[in-house]
């Protein structure tokens, strides 16, 4: 990518994060973003169709970053779901500032849904038989969405306590997971 294009992308994204930290997505205008990024409107529109397209692109980048930071995701099995959930917790924590900005307000549930969808895609590539298994899908959603919502709703919890608690919960599910795996 051309260095100028890279710099412009970075300026647009940084300006968006600054604005998004202060106000809801629907209140951000292209005009104020351009002023914040020191670019003109035509430059913005050469990169994005509108503010929502920019937001969606940044959300997708964040989801990809979270997923890519989960070590051994491709080695996931229901037997090691506690390790998977621990890695997911750590991935959330590594992106906490960006998550709190991009997925605040009306967008809060959006990240959980995107992660649920994207993580299942990765897991289903390795275990295609899981895709049609309703019980496995429910348990995966519970681990992914439950971890995400517990994370959002307990900001006072320190990282270590949060991770250990989530691991304990998932370990309690291990007998149920083993039953499903044997079916």
Secondary structure, 3 states (H helix, E strand, C coil): CCHHHHHHHHHHHHHHHHHHHHCCHHHCCHHHHHHHHCCCHHHHHHHCCCHHHHHHHHHHHHHHHHHHCCCCHHHCCHHHHHHHHHHHHHHHHHCHHHHHHHCCHHHHHHHHHHHHHHHHHHHHHHCHHHCCCHHHHHHHHHHHHHHHHHHHHCCCCCHHHHHHHHHHHHHHHHHHHHHHHHC
